[in-house]
Amino acid sequence: MHAHVVKTMPSSADQQLISEFVLAFNKLNDCLAHEGDSDPVHSALAIDGPDEHGFWYWKPIPMETGRSCLESIYAKLPGRFPHLI
């Protein structure tokens, strides 16, 4: 017998939680990167180009990621993340 997985849309409460999580980045990080930054995520999330000093702001965005992408992280952790992460 095969398990049947039903994918459901997050509830409005879950959507609110995701929005608050994404907005928390601005409170905990200045979301500023430098053009010499080697992290490709920062440049992919850039809001605009670098200023005259080579700095730019980036903005986090909510993304849906396949659960299989978490397996390499789970291999190093004693437990699993809650459903929304």
C-alpha positions as CSV (number, residue, x, y, z in Angstrom):
1,M,0.0,0.0,0.0
2,H,1.4,3.4,-0.9
3,A,1.0,6.5,1.3
4,H,-1.0,9.3,-0.3
5,V,0.3,12.8,0.4
6,V,-2.1,15.6,0.1
7,K,-0.6,19.0,-0.3
8,T,-2.7,21.7,1.3
9,M,-2.4,25.5,1.1
10,P,-1.3,27.1,4.4
11,S,-4.1,28.5,6.5
12,S,-4.4,32.2,7.0
13,A,-2.8,31.9,10.4
14,D,0.1,30.0,8.8
15,Q,0.4,32.7,6.1
16,Q,0.5,35.4,8.8
17,L,3.3,33.5,10.6
18,I,5.3,33.2,7.4
19,S,4.9,36.9,6.7
20,E,6.0,37.8,10.2
21,F,9.0,35.5,9.8
22,V,10.1,37.1,6.6
23,L,9.6,40.6,8.0
24,A,11.7,39.7,11.0
25,F,14.9,39.7,8.9
26,N,14.7,43.5,8.7
27,K,14.6,43.7,12.5
28,L,17.5,41.3,13.0
29,N,19.7,42.2,10.0
30,D,20.3,45.4,8.1
31,C,19.8,43.4,4.8
32,L,22.8,45.1,3.4
33,A,25.4,43.3,1.2
34,H,28.6,44.4,-0.6
35,E,29.4,43.8,-4.2
36,G,32.4,41.7,-3.1
37,D,30.1,39.4,-1.1
38,S,30.5,35.8,-2.2
39,D,27.0,34.8,-1.1
40,P,24.9,34.4,-4.2
41,V,21.7,34.6,-2.2
42,H,22.3,38.2,-1.4
43,S,22.7,39.3,-5.0
44,A,19.7,37.2,-6.1
45,L,17.5,39.0,-3.5
46,A,18.9,42.5,-4.3
47,I,16.3,45.2,-4.4
48,D,18.4,47.5,-6.6
49,G,22.0,47.8,-7.8
50,P,25.0,48.7,-5.7
51,D,25.4,52.3,-4.5
52,E,28.5,54.4,-5.0
53,H,30.3,52.5,-2.2
54,G,29.4,49.1,-3.6
55,F,26.6,48.3,-1.1
56,W,23.1,47.2,-1.9
57,Y,20.0,46.2,0.1
58,W,18.4,42.9,-0.3
59,K,14.9,41.8,0.7
60,P,13.9,38.3,1.9
61,I,11.0,36.7,0.1
62,P,8.9,33.7,1.1
63,M,9.7,30.6,-1.0
64,E,8.3,27.1,-1.1
65,T,11.0,24.6,-0.9
66,G,10.7,20.9,-1.4
67,R,11.0,18.8,1.7
68,S,13.8,16.8,0.1
69,C,16.0,19.9,0.2
70,L,16.0,19.7,4.0
71,E,17.5,16.1,4.1
72,S,21.1,17.3,4.2
73,I,20.3,19.6,7.1
74,Y,18.3,16.9,9.0
75,A,21.3,14.6,8.7
76,K,23.2,16.9,11.0
77,L,20.4,17.7,13.5
78,P,18.9,15.7,16.3
79,G,15.3,16.6,15.2
80,R,13.2,18.1,12.5
81,F,11.8,21.5,11.9
82,P,8.1,22.3,12.4
83,H,5.9,22.0,9.3
84,L,6.2,25.6,8.1
85,I,10.0,25.7,8.0
